[in-house]
Amino acid sequence: MGEFFAFLMQMVIYMVPFVILFFVIQAAVRNGINYSEVGKYIKEKREAEAAKEVKKKK
């Protein structure tokens, strides 16, 4: 039982940095896309389409 617990703790110790790295990279990519010119264009286009949909429903 002790070996299994040690193995489990070792796996957790090795996996936690990768999980943290995943979230850091995900946030960096999201912010990079949102603040780029293409990201701003896509966001404006989506907002314009959403405004059209709201007007159609009224």
N, CA, C, O and CB atoms as a CASP TS submission, in Angstrom:
PFRMAT TS
TARGET T0000
AUTHOR 0000-0000-0000
METHOD Language model
MODEL 1
PARENT N/A
ATOM      1  N   MET     1       0.832  -1.196   0.000  1.00  0.00           N
ATOM      2  CA  MET     1       0.000   0.000   0.000  1.00  0.00           C
ATOM      3  C   MET     1       0.870   1.251   0.000  1.00  0.00           C
ATOM      4  O   MET     1       0.516   2.251  -0.625  1.00  0.00           O
ATOM      5  CB  MET     1      -0.943   0.003   1.213  1.00  0.00           C
ATOM      6  N   GLY     2       1.996   1.205   0.689  1.00  0.00           N
ATOM      7  CA  GLY     2       2.894   2.358   0.755  1.00  0.00           C
ATOM      8  C   GLY     2       3.497   2.685  -0.597  1.00  0.00           C
ATOM      9  O   GLY     2       3.667   3.854  -0.942  1.00  0.00           O
ATOM     10  N   GLU     3       3.824   1.644  -1.371  1.00  0.00           N
ATOM     11  CA  GLU     3       4.396   1.876  -2.696  1.00  0.00           C
ATOM     12  C   GLU     3       3.372   2.523  -3.624  1.00  0.00           C
ATOM     13  O   GLU     3       3.703   3.406  -4.415  1.00  0.00           O
ATOM     14  CB  GLU     3       4.902   0.559  -3.301  1.00  0.00           C
ATOM     15  N   PHE     4       2.130   2.070  -3.515  1.00  0.00           N
ATOM     16  CA  PHE     4       1.083   2.643  -4.355  1.00  0.00           C
ATOM     17  C   PHE     4       0.874   4.121  -4.030  1.00  0.00           C
ATOM     18  O   PHE     4       0.732   4.947  -4.931  1.00  0.00           O
ATOM     19  CB  PHE     4      -0.231   1.869  -4.176  1.00  0.00           C
ATOM     20  N   PHE     5       0.857   4.448  -2.733  1.00  0.00           N
ATOM     21  CA  PHE     5       0.682   5.836  -2.316  1.00  0.00           C
ATOM     22  C   PHE     5       1.853   6.692  -2.795  1.00  0.00           C
ATOM     23  O   PHE     5       1.655   7.820  -3.247  1.00  0.00           O
ATOM     24  CB  PHE     5       0.546   5.926  -0.784  1.00  0.00           C
ATOM     25  N   ALA     6       3.071   6.159  -2.699  1.00  0.00           N
ATOM     26  CA  ALA     6       4.245   6.890  -3.164  1.00  0.00           C
ATOM     27  C   ALA     6       4.162   7.114  -4.673  1.00  0.00           C
ATOM     28  O   ALA     6       4.476   8.200  -5.160  1.00  0.00           O
ATOM     29  CB  ALA     6       5.540   6.127  -2.801  1.00  0.00           C
ATOM     30  N   PHE     7       3.740   6.092  -5.408  1.00  0.00           N
ATOM     31  CA  PHE     7       3.582   6.218  -6.861  1.00  0.00           C
ATOM     32  C   PHE     7       2.532   7.263  -7.197  1.00  0.00           C
ATOM     33  O   PHE     7       2.727   8.085  -8.093  1.00  0.00           O
ATOM     34  CB  PHE     7       3.199   4.866  -7.484  1.00  0.00           C
ATOM     35  N   LEU     8       1.415   7.229  -6.474  1.00  0.00           N
ATOM     36  CA  LEU     8       0.339   8.182  -6.715  1.00  0.00           C
ATOM     37  C   LEU     8       0.797   9.612  -6.436  1.00  0.00           C
ATOM     38  O   LEU     8       0.495  10.521  -7.209  1.00  0.00           O
ATOM     39  CB  LEU     8      -0.876   7.840  -5.850  1.00  0.00           C
ATOM     40  N   MET     9       1.507   9.813  -5.363  1.00  0.00           N
ATOM     41  CA  MET     9       2.015  11.149  -5.034  1.00  0.00           C
ATOM     42  C   MET     9       3.029  11.615  -6.076  1.00  0.00           C
ATOM     43  O   MET     9       3.059  12.793  -6.432  1.00  0.00           O
ATOM     44  CB  MET     9       2.657  11.153  -3.632  1.00  0.00           C
ATOM     45  N   GLN    10       3.844  10.709  -6.558  1.00  0.00           N
ATOM     46  CA  GLN    10       4.831  11.055  -7.571  1.00  0.00           C
ATOM     47  C   GLN    10       4.130  11.480  -8.868  1.00  0.00           C
ATOM     48  O   GLN    10       4.562  12.426  -9.527  1.00  0.00           O
ATOM     49  CB  GLN    10       5.781   9.862  -7.832  1.00  0.00           C
ATOM     50  N   MET    11       3.065  10.791  -9.227  1.00  0.00           N
ATOM     51  CA  MET    11       2.312  11.154 -10.433  1.00  0.00           C
ATOM     52  C   MET    11       1.675  12.537 -10.279  1.00  0.00           C
ATOM     53  O   MET    11       1.667  13.335 -11.216  1.00  0.00           O
ATOM     54  CB  MET    11       1.223  10.096 -10.728  1.00  0.00           C
ATOM     55  N   VAL    12       1.146  12.808  -9.091  1.00  0.00           N
ATOM     56  CA  VAL    12       0.551  14.121  -8.842  1.00  0.00           C
ATOM     57  C   VAL    12       1.616  15.204  -8.940  1.00  0.00           C
ATOM     58  O   VAL    12       1.384  16.259  -9.530  1.00  0.00           O
ATOM     59  CB  VAL    12      -0.130  14.161  -7.458  1.00  0.00           C
ATOM     60  N   ILE    13       2.768  14.943  -8.369  1.00  0.00           N
ATOM     61  CA  ILE    13       3.856  15.926  -8.396  1.00  0.00           C
ATOM     62  C   ILE    13       4.296  16.205  -9.836  1.00  0.00           C
ATOM     63  O   ILE    13       4.634  17.342 -10.164  1.00  0.00           O
ATOM     64  CB  ILE    13       5.057  15.428  -7.558  1.00  0.00           C
ATOM     65  N   TYR    14       4.294  15.203 -10.681  1.00  0.00           N
ATOM     66  CA  TYR    14       4.692  15.400 -12.074  1.00  0.00           C
ATOM     67  C   TYR    14       3.576  16.010 -12.927  1.00  0.00           C
ATOM     68  O   TYR    14       3.865  16.685 -13.915  1.00  0.00           O
ATOM     69  CB  TYR    14       5.124  14.081 -12.674  1.00  0.00           C
ATOM     70  N   MET    15       2.327  15.788 -12.570  1.00  0.00           N
ATOM     71  CA  MET    15       1.212  16.265 -13.394  1.00  0.00           C
ATOM     72  C   MET    15       0.829  17.715 -13.086  1.00  0.00           C
ATOM     73  O   MET    15       0.412  18.438 -13.991  1.00  0.00           O
ATOM     74  CB  MET    15       0.005  15.369 -13.193  1.00  0.00           C
ATOM     75  N   VAL    16       0.958  18.145 -11.862  1.00  0.00           N
ATOM     76  CA  VAL    16       0.538  19.496 -11.479  1.00  0.00           C
ATOM     77  C   VAL    16       1.235  20.574 -12.304  1.00  0.00           C
ATOM     78  O   VAL    16       0.552  21.487 -12.769  1.00  0.00           O
ATOM     79  CB  VAL    16       0.812  19.726 -10.002  1.00  0.00           C
ATOM     80  N   PRO    17       2.542  20.528 -12.512  1.00  0.00           N
ATOM     81  CA  PRO    17       3.164  21.571 -13.344  1.00  0.00           C
ATOM     82  C   PRO    17       2.621  21.602 -14.772  1.00  0.00           C
ATOM     83  O   PRO    17       2.513  22.675 -15.366  1.00  0.00           O
ATOM     84  CB  PRO    17       4.662  21.366 -13.386  1.00  0.00           C
ATOM     85  N   PHE    18       2.282  20.450 -15.326  1.00  0.00           N
ATOM     86  CA  PHE    18       1.741  20.429 -16.683  1.00  0.00           C
ATOM     87  C   PHE    18       0.338  21.031 -16.728  1.00  0.00           C
ATOM     88  O   PHE    18      -0.020  21.695 -17.701  1.00  0.00           O
ATOM     89  CB  PHE    18       1.715  18.997 -17.222  1.00  0.00           C
ATOM     90  N   VAL    19      -0.443  20.807 -15.702  1.00  0.00           N
ATOM     91  CA  VAL    19      -1.779  21.399 -15.638  1.00  0.00           C
ATOM     92  C   VAL    19      -1.660  22.915 -15.522  1.00  0.00           C
ATOM     93  O   VAL    19      -2.372  23.650 -16.206  1.00  0.00           O
ATOM     94  CB  VAL    19      -2.587  20.821 -14.444  1.00  0.00           C
ATOM     95  N   ILE    20      -0.772  23.377 -14.668  1.00  0.00           N
ATOM     96  CA  ILE    20      -0.546  24.820 -14.524  1.00  0.00           C
ATOM     97  C   ILE    20      -0.052  25.409 -15.839  1.00  0.00           C
ATOM     98  O   ILE    20      -0.518  26.467 -16.262  1.00  0.00           O
ATOM     99  CB  ILE    20       0.470  25.106 -13.393  1.00  0.00           C
ATOM    100  N   LEU    21       0.883  24.731 -16.483  1.00  0.00           N
ATOM    101  CA  LEU    21       1.400  25.194 -17.767  1.00  0.00           C
ATOM    102  C   LEU    21       0.302  25.262 -18.814  1.00  0.00           C
ATOM    103  O   LEU    21       0.270  26.196 -19.615  1.00  0.00           O
ATOM    104  CB  LEU    21       2.519  24.282 -18.246  1.00  0.00           C
ATOM    105  N   PHE    22      -0.593  24.293 -18.820  1.00  0.00           N
ATOM    106  CA  PHE    22      -1.708  24.292 -19.765  1.00  0.00           C
ATOM    107  C   PHE    22      -2.553  25.547 -19.599  1.00  0.00           C
ATOM    108  O   PHE    22      -2.882  26.205 -20.586  1.00  0.00           O
ATOM    109  CB  PHE    22      -2.575  23.040 -19.576  1.00  0.00           C
ATOM    110  N   PHE    23      -2.910  25.888 -18.360  1.00  0.00           N
ATOM    111  CA  PHE    23      -3.752  27.055 -18.127  1.00  0.00           C
ATOM    112  C   PHE    23      -3.024  28.358 -18.448  1.00  0.00           C
ATOM    113  O   PHE    23      -3.640  29.308 -18.931  1.00  0.00           O
ATOM    114  CB  PHE    23      -4.230  27.072 -16.686  1.00  0.00           C
ATOM    115  N   VAL    24      -1.736  28.411 -18.187  1.00  0.00           N
ATOM    116  CA  VAL    24      -0.956  29.608 -18.520  1.00  0.00           C
ATOM    117  C   VAL    24      -0.905  29.800 -20.035  1.00  0.00           C
ATOM    118  O   VAL    24      -1.115  30.910 -20.523  1.00  0.00           O
ATOM    119  CB  VAL    24       0.478  29.506 -17.941  1.00  0.00           C
ATOM    120  N   ILE    25      -0.633  28.747 -20.770  1.00  0.00           N
ATOM    121  CA  ILE    25      -0.581  28.841 -22.227  1.00  0.00           C
ATOM    122  C   ILE    25      -1.958  29.170 -22.790  1.00  0.00           C
ATOM    123  O   ILE    25      -2.073  29.976 -23.714  1.00  0.00           O
ATOM    124  CB  ILE    25      -0.056  27.529 -22.834  1.00  0.00           C
ATOM    125  N   GLN    26      -2.997  28.558 -22.246  1.00  0.00           N
ATOM    126  CA  GLN    26      -4.356  28.829 -22.710  1.00  0.00           C
ATOM    127  C   GLN    26      -4.706  30.308 -22.523  1.00  0.00           C
ATOM    128  O   GLN    26      -5.266  30.928 -23.427  1.00  0.00           O
ATOM    129  CB  GLN    26      -5.367  27.939 -21.959  1.00  0.00           C
ATOM    130  N   ALA    27      -4.388  30.866 -21.380  1.00  0.00           N
ATOM    131  CA  ALA    27      -4.680  32.280 -21.123  1.00  0.00           C
ATOM    132  C   ALA    27      -3.855  33.181 -22.035  1.00  0.00           C
ATOM    133  O   ALA    27      -4.361  34.187 -22.533  1.00  0.00           O
ATOM    134  CB  ALA    27      -4.405  32.627 -19.650  1.00  0.00           C
ATOM    135  N   ALA    28      -2.600  32.834 -22.258  1.00  0.00           N
ATOM    136  CA  ALA    28      -1.745  33.645 -23.115  1.00  0.00           C
ATOM    137  C   ALA    28      -2.244  33.638 -24.554  1.00  0.00           C
ATOM    138  O   ALA    28      -2.269  34.684 -25.204  1.00  0.00           O
ATOM    139  CB  ALA    28      -0.305  33.144 -23.056  1.00  0.00           C
ATOM    140  N   VAL    29      -2.631  32.502 -25.049  1.00  0.00           N
ATOM    141  CA  VAL    29      -3.133  32.417 -26.420  1.00  0.00           C
ATOM    142  C   VAL    29      -4.450  33.175 -26.548  1.00  0.00           C
ATOM    143  O   VAL    29      -4.660  33.907 -27.515  1.00  0.00           O
ATOM    144  CB  VAL    29      -3.316  30.945 -26.843  1.00  0.00           C
ATOM    145  N   ARG    30      -5.331  32.997 -25.575  1.00  0.00           N
ATOM    146  CA  ARG    30      -6.619  33.703 -25.617  1.00  0.00           C
ATOM    147  C   ARG    30      -6.401  35.211 -25.627  1.00  0.00           C
ATOM    148  O   ARG    30      -7.004  35.919 -26.432  1.00  0.00           O
ATOM    149  CB  ARG    30      -7.503  33.300 -24.414  1.00  0.00           C
ATOM    150  N   ASN    31      -5.543  35.706 -24.738  1.00  0.00           N
ATOM    151  CA  ASN    31      -5.277  37.144 -24.698  1.00  0.00           C
ATOM    152  C   ASN    31      -4.573  37.615 -25.970  1.00  0.00           C
ATOM    153  O   ASN    31      -4.846  38.708 -26.465  1.00  0.00           O
ATOM    154  CB  ASN    31      -4.430  37.492 -23.471  1.00  0.00           C
ATOM    155  N   GLY    32      -3.687  36.804 -26.486  1.00  0.00           N
ATOM    156  CA  GLY    32      -3.002  37.168 -27.727  1.00  0.00           C
ATOM    157  C   GLY    32      -3.959  37.295 -28.892  1.00  0.00           C
ATOM    158  O   GLY    32      -3.823  38.200 -29.714  1.00  0.00           O
ATOM    159  N   ILE    33      -4.911  36.409 -28.967  1.00  0.00           N
ATOM    160  CA  ILE    33      -5.901  36.457 -30.047  1.00  0.00           C
ATOM    161  C   ILE    33      -6.849  37.632 -29.837  1.00  0.00           C
ATOM    162  O   ILE    33      -7.161  38.353 -30.785  1.00  0.00           O
ATOM    163  CB  ILE    33      -6.696  35.130 -30.122  1.00  0.00           C
ATOM    164  N   ASN    34      -7.304  37.829 -28.617  1.00  0.00           N
ATOM    165  CA  ASN    34      -8.268  38.898 -28.351  1.00  0.00           C
ATOM    166  C   ASN    34      -7.686  40.279 -28.596  1.00  0.00           C
ATOM    167  O   ASN    34      -8.410  41.177 -29.025  1.00  0.00           O
ATOM    168  CB  ASN    34      -8.765  38.806 -26.929  1.00  0.00           C
ATOM    169  N   TYR    35      -6.417  40.473 -28.341  1.00  0.00           N
ATOM    170  CA  TYR    35      -5.816  41.792 -28.500  1.00  0.00           C
ATOM    171  C   TYR    35      -5.150  41.996 -29.858  1.00  0.00           C
ATOM    172  O   TYR    35      -4.600  43.066 -30.117  1.00  0.00           O
ATOM    173  CB  TYR    35      -4.811  42.017 -27.416  1.00  0.00           C
ATOM    174  N   SER    36      -5.190  41.008 -30.712  1.00  0.00           N
ATOM    175  CA  SER    36      -4.624  41.175 -32.047  1.00  0.00           C
ATOM    176  C   SER    36      -5.638  41.878 -32.939  1.00  0.00           C
ATOM    177  O   SER    36      -6.815  41.978 -32.592  1.00  0.00           O
ATOM    178  CB  SER    36      -4.214  39.806 -32.655  1.00  0.00           C
ATOM    179  N   GLU    37      -5.182  42.361 -34.076  1.00  0.00           N
ATOM    180  CA  GLU    37      -6.067  43.047 -35.014  1.00  0.00           C
ATOM    181  C   GLU    37      -7.141  42.099 -35.539  1.00  0.00           C
ATOM    182  O   GLU    37      -8.305  42.481 -35.656  1.00  0.00           O
ATOM    183  CB  GLU    37      -5.261  43.632 -36.181  1.00  0.00           C
ATOM    184  N   VAL    38      -6.758  40.887 -35.850  1.00  0.00           N
ATOM    185  CA  VAL    38      -7.718  39.907 -36.353  1.00  0.00           C
ATOM    186  C   VAL    38      -8.749  39.584 -35.279  1.00  0.00           C
ATOM    187  O   VAL    38      -9.939  39.476 -35.572  1.00  0.00           O
ATOM    188  CB  VAL    38      -6.997  38.622 -36.812  1.00  0.00           C
ATOM    189  N   GLY    39      -8.302  39.432 -34.047  1.00  0.00           N
ATOM    190  CA  GLY    39      -9.215  39.148 -32.948  1.00  0.00           C
ATOM    191  C   GLY    39     -10.211  40.274 -32.737  1.00  0.00           C
ATOM    192  O   GLY    39     -11.392  40.023 -32.497  1.00  0.00           O
ATOM    193  N   LYS    40      -9.744  41.517 -32.824  1.00  0.00           N
ATOM    194  CA  LYS    40     -10.642  42.658 -32.679  1.00  0.00           C
ATOM    195  C   LYS    40     -11.665  42.674 -33.814  1.00  0.00           C
ATOM    196  O   LYS    40     -12.841  42.958 -33.586  1.00  0.00           O
ATOM    197  CB  LYS    40      -9.844  43.976 -32.654  1.00  0.00           C
ATOM    198  N   TYR    41     -11.223  42.373 -35.025  1.00  0.00           N
ATOM    199  CA  TYR    41     -12.131  42.351 -36.175  1.00  0.00           C
ATOM    200  C   TYR    41     -13.208  41.282 -35.998  1.00  0.00           C
ATOM    201  O   TYR    41     -14.388  41.535 -36.236  1.00  0.00           O
ATOM    202  CB  TYR    41     -11.346  42.101 -37.475  1.00  0.00           C
ATOM    203  N   ILE    42     -12.794  40.094 -35.580  1.00  0.00           N
ATOM    204  CA  ILE    42     -13.753  39.001 -35.383  1.00  0.00           C
ATOM    205  C   ILE    42     -14.745  39.354 -34.278  1.00  0.00           C
ATOM    206  O   ILE    42     -15.939  39.080 -34.403  1.00  0.00           O
ATOM    207  CB  ILE    42     -13.018  37.687 -35.040  1.00  0.00           C
ATOM    208  N   LYS    43     -14.257  39.956 -33.206  1.00  0.00           N
ATOM    209  CA  LYS    43     -15.140  40.337 -32.103  1.00  0.00           C
ATOM    210  C   LYS    43     -16.160  41.372 -32.561  1.00  0.00           C
ATOM    211  O   LYS    43     -17.341  41.261 -32.234  1.00  0.00           O
ATOM    212  CB  LYS    43     -14.323  40.884 -30.923  1.00  0.00           C
ATOM    213  N   GLU    44     -15.719  42.376 -33.312  1.00  0.00           N
ATOM    214  CA  GLU    44     -16.641  43.392 -33.826  1.00  0.00           C
ATOM    215  C   GLU    44     -17.670  42.771 -34.766  1.00  0.00           C
ATOM    216  O   GLU    44     -18.846  43.133 -34.734  1.00  0.00           O
ATOM    217  CB  GLU    44     -15.867  44.502 -34.552  1.00  0.00           C
ATOM    218  N   LYS    45     -17.226  41.842 -35.595  1.00  0.00           N
ATOM    219  CA  LYS    45     -18.140  41.188 -36.532  1.00  0.00           C
ATOM    220  C   LYS    45     -19.192  40.388 -35.776  1.00  0.00           C
ATOM    221  O   LYS    45     -20.371  40.440 -36.124  1.00  0.00           O
ATOM    222  CB  LYS    45     -17.365  40.272 -37.498  1.00  0.00           C
ATOM    223  N   ARG    46     -18.787  39.651 -34.752  1.00  0.00           N
ATOM    224  CA  ARG    46     -19.727  38.874 -33.950  1.00  0.00           C
ATOM    225  C   ARG    46     -20.740  39.769 -33.250  1.00  0.00           C
ATOM    226  O   ARG    46     -21.932  39.463 -33.206  1.00  0.00           O
ATOM    227  CB  ARG    46     -18.977  38.039 -32.923  1.00  0.00           C
ATOM    228  N   GLU    47     -20.251  40.881 -32.702  1.00  0.00           N
ATOM    229  CA  GLU    47     -21.154  41.798 -32.010  1.00  0.00           C
ATOM    230  C   GLU    47     -22.156  42.402 -32.978  1.00  0.00           C
ATOM    231  O   GLU    47     -23.323  42.575 -32.625  1.00  0.00           O
ATOM    232  CB  GLU    47     -20.365  42.907 -31.312  1.00  0.00           C
ATOM    233  N   ALA    48     -21.726  42.725 -34.195  1.00  0.00           N
ATOM    234  CA  ALA    48     -22.633  43.273 -35.200  1.00  0.00           C
ATOM    235  C   ALA    48     -23.686  42.239 -35.591  1.00  0.00           C
ATOM    236  O   ALA    48     -24.861  42.579 -35.736  1.00  0.00           O
ATOM    237  CB  ALA    48     -21.848  43.732 -36.442  1.00  0.00           C
ATOM    238  N   GLU    49     -23.280  40.985 -35.762  1.00  0.00           N
ATOM    239  CA  GLU    49     -24.236  39.926 -36.098  1.00  0.00           C
ATOM    240  C   GLU    49     -25.217  39.687 -34.959  1.00  0.00           C
ATOM    241  O   GLU    49     -26.398  39.437 -35.201  1.00  0.00           O
ATOM    242  CB  GLU    49     -23.499  38.627 -36.433  1.00  0.00           C
ATOM    243  N   ALA    50     -24.744  39.760 -33.728  1.00  0.00           N
ATOM    244  CA  ALA    50     -25.624  39.582 -32.580  1.00  0.00           C
ATOM    245  C   ALA    50     -26.636  40.724 -32.503  1.00  0.00           C
ATOM    246  O   ALA    50     -27.799  40.500 -32.166  1.00  0.00           O
ATOM    247  CB  ALA    50     -24.806  39.501 -31.278  1.00  0.00           C
ATOM    248  N   ALA    51     -26.206  41.932 -32.811  1.00  0.00           N
ATOM    249  CA  ALA    51     -27.123  43.076 -32.802  1.00  0.00           C
ATOM    250  C   ALA    51     -28.199  42.901 -33.872  1.00  0.00           C
ATOM    251  O   ALA    51     -29.361  43.242 -33.648  1.00  0.00           O
ATOM    252  CB  ALA    51     -26.350  44.398 -33.029  1.00  0.00           C
ATOM    253  N   LYS    52     -27.816  42.372 -35.031  1.00  0.00           N
ATOM    254  CA  LYS    52     -28.791  42.122 -36.105  1.00  0.00           C
ATOM    255  C   LYS    52     -29.818  41.085 -35.654  1.00  0.00           C
ATOM    256  O   LYS    52     -31.011  41.239 -35.918  1.00  0.00           O
ATOM    257  CB  LYS    52     -28.076  41.642 -37.398  1.00  0.00           C
ATOM    258  N   GLU    53     -29.367  40.039 -34.982  1.00  0.00           N
ATOM    259  CA  GLU    53     -30.273  38.993 -34.501  1.00  0.00           C
ATOM    260  C   GLU    53     -31.273  39.552 -33.488  1.00  0.00           C
ATOM    261  O   GLU    53     -32.445  39.174 -33.491  1.00  0.00           O
ATOM    262  CB  GLU    53     -29.473  37.842 -33.871  1.00  0.00           C
ATOM    263  N   VAL    54     -30.811  40.441 -32.635  1.00  0.00           N
ATOM    264  CA  VAL    54     -31.694  41.037 -31.626  1.00  0.00           C
ATOM    265  C   VAL    54     -32.759  41.883 -32.316  1.00  0.00           C
ATOM    266  O   VAL    54     -33.929  41.861 -31.932  1.00  0.00           O
ATOM    267  CB  VAL    54     -30.883  41.900 -30.613  1.00  0.00           C
ATOM    268  N   LYS    55     -32.345  42.625 -33.334  1.00  0.00           N
ATOM    269  CA  LYS    55     -33.297  43.467 -34.056  1.00  0.00           C
ATOM    270  C   LYS    55     -34.314  42.628 -34.805  1.00  0.00           C
ATOM    271  O   LYS    55     -35.479  43.017 -34.893  1.00  0.00           O
ATOM    272  CB  LYS    55     -32.567  44.387 -35.026  1.00  0.00           C
ATOM    273  N   LYS    56     -33.909  41.484 -35.350  1.00  0.00           N
ATOM    274  CA  LYS    56     -34.822  40.601 -36.066  1.00  0.00           C
ATOM    275  C   LYS    56     -35.877  40.017 -35.145  1.00  0.00           C
ATOM    276  O   LYS    56     -37.026  39.836 -35.549  1.00  0.00           O
ATOM    277  CB  LYS    56     -34.054  39.485 -36.740  1.00  0.00           C
ATOM    278  N   LYS    57     -35.495  39.721 -33.906  1.00  0.00           N
ATOM    279  CA  LYS    57     -36.423  39.119 -32.949  1.00  0.00           C
ATOM    280  C   LYS    57     -37.490  40.088 -32.479  1.00  0.00           C
ATOM    281  O   LYS    57     -38.573  39.670 -32.071  1.00  0.00           O
ATOM    282  CB  LYS    57     -35.668  38.593 -31.761  1.00  0.00           C
ATOM    283  N   LYS    58     -37.191  41.385 -32.535  1.00  0.00           N
ATOM    284  CA  LYS    58     -38.157  42.403 -32.056  1.00  0.00           C
ATOM    285  C   LYS    58     -39.178  42.681 -33.068  1.00  0.00           C
ATOM    286  O   LYS    58     -40.065  43.504 -32.841  1.00  0.00           O
ATOM    287  CB  LYS    58     -37.476  43.685 -31.686  1.00  0.00           C
TER
END
